[in-house]
Amino acid sequence: MHTQRETVRLLCRSIINKLENHKSIVFPPRLRQVIQDEIFTLVGPMILTDEDIKQRALERISTQAEALSQMDAAESDQLRAAKTVVKNSLGDDVLNGFYFQKPLKTVANAIVGYFMRSSHIDDVYETDDDLENQIVNVVKEFNPLELH
């Protein structure tokens, strides 16, 4: 699966839907998009995608960036090597094409904090730990191909 920024947005939507369906959080339906956008803004910088990795690799080899960006299907050896260097610099927090800049538990905890503080959320019916575990499970099971 090739991940993009939009894939992170879909992940945020999946988290909200799962928690709402399990009656863990309650919010007015008209605020769904606002909540989704705020969570994306919160966690977006903490999660890199395959698209972000490619962009960083292209920046590493910027002298050939324009030529390489037009090569969609066949990546050059240089681009593959640059991607490997970028991925290795990120550490081991990789899951389903997402490259976490912080541990997944930290990302989940940030989302829980948002739910607890946000004026857009009417009620939270789970403990912090239960919410965190549900969010981690959504991320682990996430597959954007199954959303359509």
ZASEGU-525738 format. One record per atom (N, C-alpha, C): residue in three letters; x, y, z; atom name. Coordinates in steps of 0.001 Angstrom, whole numbers. Example, Ala and Ser with C-alpha at 12.3 -4.5 7.8 and 13.67 -1.06 7.14 Angstrom:
# residues 2
+--------+---------+---------+---------+-------+
| residu |       u |       v |       w | atome |
+--------+---------+---------+---------+-------+
|    Ala |   13190 |   -5690 |    7800 |     N |
|    Ala |   12300 |   -4500 |    7800 |    CA |
|    Ala |   13200 |   -3300 |    7800 |     C |
|    Ser |   12850 |   -2250 |    7080 |     N |
|    Ser |   13670 |   -1060 |    7140 |    CA |
|    Ser |   12900 |      30 |    7870 |     C |
+--------+---------+---------+---------+-------+
//
This chain:
# residues 148
+--------+---------+---------+---------+-------+
| residu |       u |       v |       w | atome |
+--------+---------+---------+---------+-------+
|    Met |     840 |   -1170 |       0 |     N |
|    Met |       0 |       0 |       0 |    CA |
|    Met |     891 |    1241 |       0 |     C |
|    His |     627 |    2149 |    -904 |     N |
|    His |    1367 |    3410 |   -1007 |    CA |
|    His |     573 |    4467 |    -242 |     C |
|    Thr |    1163 |    5003 |     811 |     N |
|    Thr |     452 |    5981 |    1636 |    CA |
|    Thr |     766 |    7404 |    1203 |     C |
|    Gln |    -242 |    8261 |    1390 |     N |
|    Gln |    -134 |    9678 |    1060 |    CA |
|    Gln |    -731 |   10477 |    2214 |     C |
|    Arg |    -643 |   11793 |    2138 |     N |
|    Arg |   -1248 |   12636 |    3180 |    CA |
|    Arg |   -2735 |   12315 |    3328 |     C |
|    Glu |   -3400 |   12079 |    2204 |     N |
|    Glu |   -4829 |   11763 |    2249 |    CA |
|    Glu |   -5079 |   10471 |    3032 |     C |
|    Thr |   -4129 |    9553 |    3010 |     N |
|    Thr |   -4258 |    8307 |    3762 |    CA |
|    Thr |   -4267 |    8594 |    5262 |     C |
|    Val |   -3484 |    9562 |    5699 |     N |
|    Val |   -3483 |    9959 |    7115 |    CA |
|    Val |   -4842 |   10557 |    7471 |     C |
|    Arg |   -5391 |   11335 |    6557 |     N |
|    Arg |   -6725 |   11922 |    6779 |    CA |
|    Arg |   -7773 |   10803 |    6916 |     C |
|    Leu |   -7670 |    9778 |    6076 |     N |
|    Leu |   -8587 |    8637 |    6169 |    CA |
|    Leu |   -8416 |    7900 |    7495 |     C |
|    Leu |   -7188 |    7791 |    7959 |     N |
|    Leu |   -6926 |    7163 |    9252 |    CA |
|    Leu |   -7617 |    7950 |   10370 |     C |
|    Cys |   -7516 |    9256 |   10332 |     N |
|    Cys |   -8176 |   10098 |   11344 |    CA |
|    Cys |   -9686 |    9880 |   11318 |     C |
|    Arg |  -10244 |    9818 |   10125 |     N |
|    Arg |  -11683 |    9576 |    9990 |    CA |
|    Arg |  -12058 |    8212 |   10554 |     C |
|    Ser |  -11228 |    7205 |   10298 |     N |
|    Ser |  -11490 |    5857 |   10807 |    CA |
|    Ser |  -11466 |    5817 |   12329 |     C |
|    Ile |  -10522 |    6532 |   12921 |     N |
|    Ile |  -10433 |    6586 |   14387 |    CA |
|    Ile |  -11712 |    7188 |   14962 |     C |
|    Ile |  -12137 |    8307 |   14404 |     N |
|    Ile |  -13353 |    8975 |   14886 |    CA |
|    Ile |  -14562 |    8061 |   14728 |     C |
|    Asn |  -14708 |    7450 |   13548 |     N |
|    Asn |  -15853 |    6573 |   13295 |    CA |
|    Asn |  -15883 |    5391 |   14259 |     C |
|    Lys |  -14735 |    4772 |   14470 |     N |
|    Lys |  -14666 |    3601 |   15359 |    CA |
|    Lys |  -15058 |    3987 |   16786 |     C |
|    Leu |  -14513 |    5083 |   17277 |     N |
|    Leu |  -14828 |    5503 |   18644 |    CA |
|    Leu |  -16293 |    5916 |   18778 |     C |
|    Glu |  -16813 |    6547 |   17755 |     N |
|    Glu |  -18224 |    6935 |   17788 |    CA |
|    Glu |  -19122 |    5699 |   17719 |     C |
|    Asn |  -18798 |    4762 |   16850 |     N |
|    Asn |  -19599 |    3541 |   16718 |    CA |
|    Asn |  -19596 |    2707 |   17993 |     C |
|    His |  -18499 |    2742 |   18726 |     N |
|    His |  -18416 |    2015 |   20001 |    CA |
|    His |  -18969 |    2831 |   21165 |     C |
|    Lys |  -19562 |    3985 |   20847 |     N |
|    Lys |  -20138 |    4871 |   21865 |    CA |
|    Lys |  -19099 |    5324 |   22888 |     C |
|    Ser |  -17848 |    5432 |   22448 |     N |
|    Ser |  -16774 |    5896 |   23328 |    CA |
|    Ser |  -16739 |    7414 |   23411 |     C |
|    Ile |  -17140 |    8066 |   22313 |     N |
|    Ile |  -17210 |    9528 |   22278 |    CA |
|    Ile |  -18534 |    9936 |   21646 |     C |
|    Val |  -18998 |   11113 |   22022 |     N |
|    Val |  -20238 |   11653 |   21462 |    CA |
|    Val |  -19973 |   13093 |   21045 |     C |
|    Phe |  -20447 |   13432 |   19845 |     N |
|    Phe |  -20307 |   14798 |   19342 |    CA |
|    Phe |  -21432 |   15070 |   18352 |     C |
|    Pro |  -21760 |   16339 |   18142 |     N |
|    Pro |  -22789 |   16679 |   17161 |    CA |
|    Pro |  -22313 |   16302 |   15749 |     C |
|    Pro |  -23153 |   15618 |   14983 |     N |
|    Pro |  -22757 |   15199 |   13631 |    CA |
|    Pro |  -22268 |   16346 |   12751 |     C |
|    Arg |  -22793 |   17533 |   12959 |     N |
|    Arg |  -22386 |   18674 |   12130 |    CA |
|    Arg |  -20926 |   19066 |   12363 |     C |
|    Leu |  -20336 |   18608 |   13471 |     N |
|    Leu |  -18947 |   18943 |   13784 |    CA |
|    Leu |  -17960 |   17848 |   13377 |     C |
|    Arg |  -18467 |   16801 |   12749 |     N |
|    Arg |  -17604 |   15673 |   12359 |    CA |
|    Arg |  -16390 |   16132 |   11544 |     C |
|    Gln |  -16610 |   16947 |   10531 |     N |
|    Gln |  -15505 |   17390 |    9672 |    CA |
|    Gln |  -14519 |   18268 |   10440 |     C |
|    Val |  -15029 |   19114 |   11310 |     N |
|    Val |  -14165 |   19979 |   12124 |    CA |
|    Val |  -13265 |   19121 |   13011 |     C |
|    Ile |  -13856 |   18125 |   13667 |     N |
|    Ile |  -13093 |   17238 |   14549 |    CA |
|    Ile |  -12047 |   16479 |   13745 |     C |
|    Gln |  -12458 |   15964 |   12593 |     N |
|    Gln |  -11514 |   15233 |   11736 |    CA |
|    Gln |  -10348 |   16133 |   11329 |     C |
|    Asp |  -10643 |   17351 |   10927 |     N |
|    Asp |   -9585 |   18285 |   10519 |    CA |
|    Asp |   -8652 |   18621 |   11682 |     C |
|    Glu |   -9221 |   18799 |   12863 |     N |
|    Glu |   -8388 |   19126 |   14023 |    CA |
|    Glu |   -7486 |   17959 |   14424 |     C |
|    Ile |   -8005 |   16754 |   14344 |     N |
|    Ile |   -7169 |   15589 |   14669 |    CA |
|    Ile |   -6081 |   15427 |   13613 |     C |
|    Phe |   -6427 |   15636 |   12351 |     N |
|    Phe |   -5425 |   15561 |   11288 |    CA |
|    Phe |   -4330 |   16604 |   11510 |     C |
|    Thr |   -4726 |   17807 |   11884 |     N |
|    Thr |   -3749 |   18866 |   12163 |    CA |
|    Thr |   -2859 |   18485 |   13342 |     C |
|    Leu |   -3441 |   17823 |   14328 |     N |
|    Leu |   -2694 |   17409 |   15517 |    CA |
|    Leu |   -1687 |   16303 |   15206 |     C |
|    Val |   -2140 |   15253 |   14520 |     N |
|    Val |   -1268 |   14083 |   14321 |    CA |
|    Val |    -537 |   14084 |   12988 |     C |
|    Gly |    -986 |   14893 |   12041 |     N |
|    Gly |    -339 |   14933 |   10728 |    CA |
|    Gly |    1166 |   15089 |   10786 |     C |
|    Pro |    1680 |   16028 |   11587 |     N |
|    Pro |    3136 |   16190 |   11668 |    CA |
|    Pro |    3854 |   15017 |   12340 |     C |
|    Met |    3108 |   14181 |   13060 |     N |
|    Met |    3725 |   13046 |   13755 |    CA |
|    Met |    3819 |   11799 |   12889 |     C |
|    Ile |    3170 |   11843 |   11712 |     N |
|    Ile |    3103 |   10663 |   10851 |    CA |
|    Ile |    3572 |   11024 |    9449 |     C |
|    Leu |    4603 |   10347 |    8987 |     N |
|    Leu |    5044 |   10494 |    7600 |    CA |
|    Leu |    4448 |    9363 |    6773 |     C |
|    Thr |    4322 |    9617 |    5477 |     N |
|    Thr |    3779 |    8623 |    4555 |    CA |
|    Thr |    4839 |    8243 |    3526 |     C |
|    Asp |    4515 |    7251 |    2695 |     N |
|    Asp |    5422 |    6878 |    1607 |    CA |
|    Asp |    5690 |    8080 |     705 |     C |
|    Glu |    4656 |    8877 |     482 |     N |
|    Glu |    4798 |   10088 |    -334 |    CA |
|    Glu |    5807 |   11054 |     305 |     C |
|    Asp |    5726 |   11213 |    1625 |     N |
|    Asp |    6666 |   12083 |    2340 |    CA |
|    Asp |    8092 |   11545 |    2245 |     C |
|    Ile |    8230 |   10230 |    2352 |     N |
|    Ile |    9553 |    9595 |    2265 |    CA |
|    Ile |   10147 |    9849 |     887 |     C |
|    Lys |    9314 |    9687 |    -151 |     N |
|    Lys |    9802 |    9926 |   -1511 |    CA |
|    Lys |   10240 |   11380 |   -1666 |     C |
|    Gln |    9433 |   12304 |   -1125 |     N |
|    Gln |    9774 |   13723 |   -1224 |    CA |
|    Gln |   11092 |   14023 |    -520 |     C |
|    Arg |   11278 |   13457 |     655 |     N |
|    Arg |   12535 |   13672 |    1382 |    CA |
|    Arg |   13714 |   13064 |     631 |     C |
|    Ala |   13482 |   11908 |       7 |     N |
|    Ala |   14549 |   11275 |    -770 |    CA |
|    Ala |   14903 |   12134 |   -1978 |     C |
|    Leu |   13879 |   12685 |   -2631 |     N |
|    Leu |   14126 |   13557 |   -3781 |    CA |
|    Leu |   14892 |   14810 |   -3360 |     C |
|    Glu |   14570 |   15322 |   -2189 |     N |
|    Glu |   15300 |   16488 |   -1686 |    CA |
|    Glu |   16764 |   16145 |   -1443 |     C |
|    Arg |   17005 |   14896 |   -1001 |     N |
|    Arg |   18384 |   14452 |    -754 |    CA |
|    Arg |   19198 |   14431 |   -2044 |     C |
|    Ile |   18541 |   14099 |   -3109 |     N |
|    Ile |   19245 |   14024 |   -4396 |    CA |
|    Ile |   18697 |   15104 |   -5326 |     C |
|    Ser |   18594 |   16303 |   -4811 |     N |
|    Ser |   17904 |   17405 |   -5481 |    CA |
|    Ser |   18435 |   17739 |   -6865 |     C |
|    Thr |   19648 |   17402 |   -7173 |     N |
|    Thr |   20161 |   17722 |   -8501 |    CA |
|    Thr |   19390 |   16978 |   -9587 |     C |
|    Gln |   18833 |   15823 |   -9226 |     N |
|    Gln |   18075 |   15043 |  -10207 |    CA |
|    Gln |   16597 |   14967 |   -9852 |     C |
|    Ala |   16149 |   15784 |   -8937 |     N |
|    Ala |   14783 |   15688 |   -8431 |    CA |
|    Ala |   13735 |   15827 |   -9528 |     C |
|    Glu |   13912 |   16774 |  -10426 |     N |
|    Glu |   12900 |   16987 |  -11454 |    CA |
|    Glu |   12787 |   15775 |  -12369 |     C |
|    Ala |   13900 |   15244 |  -12790 |     N |
|    Ala |   13879 |   14070 |  -13662 |    CA |
|    Ala |   13290 |   12863 |  -12942 |     C |
|    Leu |   13644 |   12688 |  -11680 |     N |
|    Leu |   13167 |   11528 |  -10934 |    CA |
|    Leu |   11688 |   11622 |  -10592 |     C |
|    Ser |   11191 |   12808 |  -10336 |     N |
|    Ser |    9787 |   12944 |   -9953 |    CA |
|    Ser |    8857 |   12583 |  -11106 |     C |
|    Gln |    9365 |   12646 |  -12342 |     N |
|    Gln |    8553 |   12286 |  -13495 |    CA |
|    Gln |    8596 |   10786 |  -13769 |     C |
|    Met |    9453 |   10064 |  -13080 |     N |
|    Met |    9534 |    8611 |  -13227 |    CA |
|    Met |    8618 |    7988 |  -12191 |     C |
|    Asp |    7406 |    7670 |  -12582 |     N |
|    Asp |    6465 |    7132 |  -11613 |    CA |
|    Asp |    6707 |    5655 |  -11341 |     C |
|    Ala |    6646 |    4845 |  -12348 |     N |
|    Ala |    6701 |    3403 |  -12135 |    CA |
|    Ala |    8104 |    2902 |  -11824 |     C |
|    Ala |    9074 |    3341 |  -12583 |     N |
|    Ala |   10434 |    2827 |  -12407 |    CA |
|    Ala |   11284 |    3827 |  -11633 |     C |
|    Glu |   11634 |    3461 |  -10400 |     N |
|    Glu |   12480 |    4331 |   -9594 |    CA |
|    Glu |   13934 |    4010 |   -9880 |     C |
|    Ser |   14733 |    5022 |   -9888 |     N |
|    Ser |   16155 |    4798 |  -10112 |    CA |
|    Ser |   16791 |    4202 |   -8867 |     C |
|    Asp |   17945 |    3608 |   -9060 |     N |
|    Asp |   18688 |    3054 |   -7928 |    CA |
|    Asp |   19033 |    4147 |   -6932 |     C |
|    Gln |   19324 |    5327 |   -7445 |     N |
|    Gln |   19696 |    6436 |   -6573 |    CA |
|    Gln |   18523 |    6839 |   -5672 |     C |
|    Leu |   17331 |    6881 |   -6235 |     N |
|    Leu |   16154 |    7227 |   -5448 |    CA |
|    Leu |   15878 |    6150 |   -4409 |     C |
|    Arg |   15965 |    4890 |   -4799 |     N |
|    Arg |   15756 |    3797 |   -3840 |    CA |
|    Arg |   16758 |    3874 |   -2698 |     C |
|    Ala |   18005 |    4163 |   -3027 |     N |
|    Ala |   19039 |    4277 |   -1991 |    CA |
|    Ala |   18742 |    5453 |   -1064 |     C |
|    Ala |   18311 |    6571 |   -1638 |     N |
|    Ala |   17987 |    7743 |    -820 |    CA |
|    Ala |   16789 |    7454 |      85 |     C |
|    Lys |   15789 |    6731 |    -429 |     N |
|    Lys |   14633 |    6355 |     390 |    CA |
|    Lys |   15067 |    5481 |    1560 |     C |
|    Thr |   15958 |    4554 |    1288 |     N |
|    Thr |   16460 |    3672 |    2345 |    CA |
|    Thr |   17153 |    4474 |    3435 |     C |
|    Val |   17962 |    5442 |    3033 |     N |
|    Val |   18653 |    6294 |    4007 |    CA |
|    Val |   17634 |    7071 |    4840 |     C |
|    Val |   16621 |    7638 |    4182 |     N |
|    Val |   15600 |    8405 |    4897 |    CA |
|    Val |   14842 |    7495 |    5861 |     C |
|    Lys |   14425 |    6323 |    5395 |     N |
|    Lys |   13681 |    5390 |    6254 |    CA |
|    Lys |   14517 |    4953 |    7449 |     C |
|    Asn |   15790 |    4677 |    7218 |     N |
|    Asn |   16662 |    4251 |    8315 |    CA |
|    Asn |   16834 |    5348 |    9356 |     C |
|    Ser |   16759 |    6594 |    8929 |     N |
|    Ser |   16918 |    7702 |    9876 |    CA |
|    Ser |   15679 |    7893 |   10747 |     C |
|    Leu |   14572 |    7257 |   10359 |     N |
|    Leu |   13316 |    7440 |   11089 |    CA |
|    Leu |   13153 |    6483 |   12257 |     C |
|    Gly |   13858 |    5384 |   12256 |     N |
|    Gly |   13715 |    4429 |   13348 |    CA |
|    Gly |   12776 |    3298 |   12988 |     C |
|    Asp |   12246 |    2655 |   14026 |     N |
|    Asp |   11472 |    1429 |   13842 |    CA |
|    Asp |    9964 |    1605 |   13924 |     C |
|    Asp |    9485 |    2798 |   14124 |     N |
|    Asp |    8052 |    3012 |   14284 |    CA |
|    Asp |    7366 |    3119 |   12928 |     C |
|    Val |    7262 |    1971 |   12247 |     N |
|    Val |    6643 |    1901 |   10931 |    CA |
|    Val |    5496 |     900 |   11007 |     C |
|    Leu |    4328 |    1298 |   10500 |     N |
|    Leu |    3172 |     421 |   10534 |    CA |
|    Leu |    2250 |     770 |    9377 |     C |
|    Asn |    1934 |    -207 |    8561 |     N |
|    Asn |     982 |     -42 |    7458 |    CA |
|    Asn |    1297 |    1142 |    6546 |     C |
|    Gly |    2569 |    1374 |    6294 |     N |
|    Gly |    2957 |    2468 |    5410 |    CA |
|    Gly |    3010 |    3826 |    6080 |     C |
|    Phe |    2816 |    3854 |    7387 |     N |
|    Phe |    2941 |    5088 |    8158 |    CA |
|    Phe |    4263 |    5048 |    8911 |     C |
|    Tyr |    4974 |    6153 |    8886 |     N |
|    Tyr |    6269 |    6272 |    9559 |    CA |
|    Tyr |    6075 |    7256 |   10713 |     C |
|    Phe |    5949 |    6716 |   11918 |     N |
|    Phe |    5632 |    7529 |   13086 |    CA |
|    Phe |    6871 |    8246 |   13589 |     C |
|    Gln |    6752 |    9565 |   13742 |     N |
|    Gln |    7841 |   10383 |   14255 |    CA |
|    Gln |    7946 |   10264 |   15768 |     C |
|    Lys |    6863 |    9824 |   16367 |     N |
|    Lys |    6798 |    9563 |   17805 |    CA |
|    Lys |    6167 |    8184 |   17958 |     C |
|    Pro |    6381 |    7513 |   19079 |     N |
|    Pro |    5763 |    6194 |   19269 |    CA |
|    Pro |    4241 |    6261 |   19098 |     C |
|    Leu |    3668 |    5179 |   18587 |     N |
|    Leu |    2231 |    5116 |   18340 |    CA |
|    Leu |    1439 |    5431 |   19608 |     C |
|    Lys |    1892 |    4963 |   20747 |     N |
|    Lys |    1204 |    5248 |   22019 |    CA |
|    Lys |    1168 |    6759 |   22290 |     C |
|    Thr |    2229 |    7462 |   21936 |     N |
|    Thr |    2287 |    8913 |   22131 |    CA |
|    Thr |    1295 |    9614 |   21208 |     C |
|    Val |    1198 |    9136 |   19971 |     N |
|    Val |     234 |    9695 |   19018 |    CA |
|    Val |   -1184 |    9457 |   19535 |     C |
|    Ala |   -1456 |    8227 |   19983 |     N |
|    Ala |   -2780 |    7898 |   20519 |    CA |
|    Ala |   -3097 |    8756 |   21738 |     C |
|    Asn |   -2112 |    8963 |   22586 |     N |
|    Asn |   -2298 |    9782 |   23782 |    CA |
|    Asn |   -2625 |   11229 |   23416 |     C |
|    Ala |   -2013 |   11745 |   22360 |     N |
|    Ala |   -2308 |   13110 |   21899 |    CA |
|    Ala |   -3761 |   13212 |   21432 |     C |
|    Ile |   -4240 |   12174 |   20758 |     N |
|    Ile |   -5632 |   12165 |   20295 |    CA |
|    Ile |   -6578 |   12102 |   21491 |     C |
|    Val |   -6261 |   11263 |   22467 |     N |
|    Val |   -7076 |   11172 |   23686 |    CA |
|    Val |   -7128 |   12538 |   24371 |     C |
|    Gly |   -5990 |   13191 |   24473 |     N |
|    Gly |   -5948 |   14528 |   25067 |    CA |
|    Gly |   -6854 |   15498 |   24334 |     C |
|    Tyr |   -6867 |   15400 |   23010 |     N |
|    Tyr |   -7755 |   16251 |   22215 |    CA |
|    Tyr |   -9215 |   15988 |   22591 |     C |
|    Phe |   -9602 |   14703 |   22645 |     N |
|    Phe |  -10991 |   14367 |   22972 |    CA |
|    Phe |  -11389 |   14896 |   24348 |     C |
|    Met |  -10473 |   14836 |   25283 |     N |
|    Met |  -10769 |   15275 |   26652 |    CA |
|    Met |  -10891 |   16804 |   26752 |     C |
|    Arg |  -10166 |   17526 |   25922 |     N |
|    Arg |  -10137 |   18993 |   26006 |    CA |
|    Arg |  -11073 |   19699 |   25027 |     C |
|    Ser |  -11393 |   19054 |   23935 |     N |
|    Ser |  -12107 |   19735 |   22856 |    CA |
|    Ser |  -13530 |   20126 |   23244 |     C |
|    Ser |  -13885 |   21335 |   22896 |     N |
|    Ser |  -15258 |   21799 |   23121 |    CA |
|    Ser |  -16216 |   21187 |   22098 |     C |
|    His |  -15674 |   20553 |   21054 |     N |
|    His |  -16512 |   19923 |   20030 |    CA |
|    His |  -16997 |   18541 |   20456 |     C |
|    Ile |  -16357 |   17964 |   21448 |     N |
|    Ile |  -16736 |   16636 |   21936 |    CA |
|    Ile |  -17677 |   16820 |   23122 |     C |
|    Asp |  -18889 |   16253 |   23014 |     N |
|    Asp |  -19872 |   16397 |   24089 |    CA |
|    Asp |  -19524 |   15527 |   25291 |     C |
|    Asp |  -19203 |   14263 |   25036 |     N |
|    Asp |  -18908 |   13336 |   26130 |    CA |
|    Asp |  -17895 |   12293 |   25706 |     C |
|    Val |  -17120 |   11835 |   26682 |     N |
|    Val |  -16180 |   10732 |   26501 |    CA |
|    Val |  -16568 |    9684 |   27535 |     C |
|    Tyr |  -16866 |    8461 |   27072 |     N |
|    Tyr |  -17379 |    7424 |   27960 |    CA |
|    Tyr |  -16368 |    6333 |   28279 |     C |
|    Glu |  -15120 |    6535 |   27972 |     N |
|    Glu |  -14079 |    5538 |   28234 |    CA |
|    Glu |  -12962 |    6180 |   29039 |     C |
|    Thr |  -12142 |    5336 |   29648 |     N |
|    Thr |  -10956 |    5846 |   30338 |    CA |
|    Thr |   -9908 |    6217 |   29297 |     C |
|    Asp |   -8927 |    6985 |   29710 |     N |
|    Asp |   -7839 |    7360 |   28804 |    CA |
|    Asp |   -7173 |    6117 |   28226 |     C |
|    Asp |   -6901 |    5131 |   29081 |     N |
|    Asp |   -6224 |    3908 |   28625 |    CA |
|    Asp |   -7066 |    3137 |   27615 |     C |
|    Asp |   -8382 |    3046 |   27862 |     N |
|    Asp |   -9256 |    2336 |   26925 |    CA |
|    Asp |   -9302 |    3047 |   25574 |     C |
|    Leu |   -9411 |    4368 |   25607 |     N |
|    Leu |   -9401 |    5134 |   24355 |    CA |
|    Leu |   -8085 |    4946 |   23615 |     C |
|    Glu |   -6989 |    5035 |   24347 |     N |
|    Glu |   -5667 |    4874 |   23743 |    CA |
|    Glu |   -5542 |    3502 |   23078 |     C |
|    Asn |   -5997 |    2455 |   23765 |     N |
|    Asn |   -5932 |    1102 |   23198 |    CA |
|    Asn |   -6802 |     974 |   21952 |     C |
|    Gln |   -7990 |    1571 |   21976 |     N |
|    Gln |   -8861 |    1524 |   20803 |    CA |
|    Gln |   -8210 |    2226 |   19612 |     C |
|    Ile |   -7593 |    3369 |   19865 |     N |
|    Ile |   -6936 |    4122 |   18790 |    CA |
|    Ile |   -5772 |    3320 |   18222 |     C |
|    Val |   -4956 |    2738 |   19091 |     N |
|    Val |   -3828 |    1914 |   18640 |    CA |
|    Val |   -4342 |     757 |   17787 |     C |
|    Asn |   -5436 |     123 |   18202 |     N |
|    Asn |   -5991 |    -990 |   17427 |    CA |
|    Asn |   -6498 |    -540 |   16064 |     C |
|    Val |   -7119 |     630 |   16001 |     N |
|    Val |   -7581 |    1153 |   14707 |    CA |
|    Val |   -6390 |    1348 |   13776 |     C |
|    Val |   -5319 |    1917 |   14291 |     N |
|    Val |   -4129 |    2154 |   13464 |    CA |
|    Val |   -3539 |     824 |   13001 |     C |
|    Lys |   -3457 |    -144 |   13894 |     N |
|    Lys |   -2873 |   -1443 |   13541 |    CA |
|    Lys |   -3697 |   -2180 |   12489 |     C |
|    Glu |   -5020 |   -2028 |   12550 |     N |
|    Glu |   -5911 |   -2735 |   11628 |    CA |
|    Glu |   -6247 |   -1919 |   10387 |     C |
|    Phe |   -5784 |    -695 |   10311 |     N |
|    Phe |   -6179 |     227 |    9247 |    CA |
|    Phe |   -5754 |    -273 |    7871 |     C |
|    Asn |   -6714 |    -278 |    6961 |     N |
|    Asn |   -6458 |    -598 |    5563 |    CA |
|    Asn |   -7387 |     274 |    4719 |     C |
|    Pro |   -6853 |    1310 |    4071 |     N |
|    Pro |   -7716 |    2228 |    3319 |    CA |
|    Pro |   -8449 |    1557 |    2162 |     C |
|    Leu |   -7947 |     431 |    1689 |     N |
|    Leu |   -8613 |    -266 |     591 |    CA |
|    Leu |   -9944 |    -865 |    1032 |     C |
|    Glu |  -10103 |   -1094 |    2328 |     N |
|    Glu |  -11347 |   -1659 |    2847 |    CA |
|    Glu |  -12384 |    -590 |    3172 |     C |
|    Leu |  -12033 |     674 |    3032 |     N |
|    Leu |  -12946 |    1758 |    3393 |    CA |
|    Leu |  -13959 |    2064 |    2303 |     C |
|    His |  -13695 |    1630 |    1111 |     N |
|    His |  -14566 |    2013 |      -9 |    CA |
|    His |  -15547 |     931 |    -350 |     C |
+--------+---------+---------+---------+-------+
//
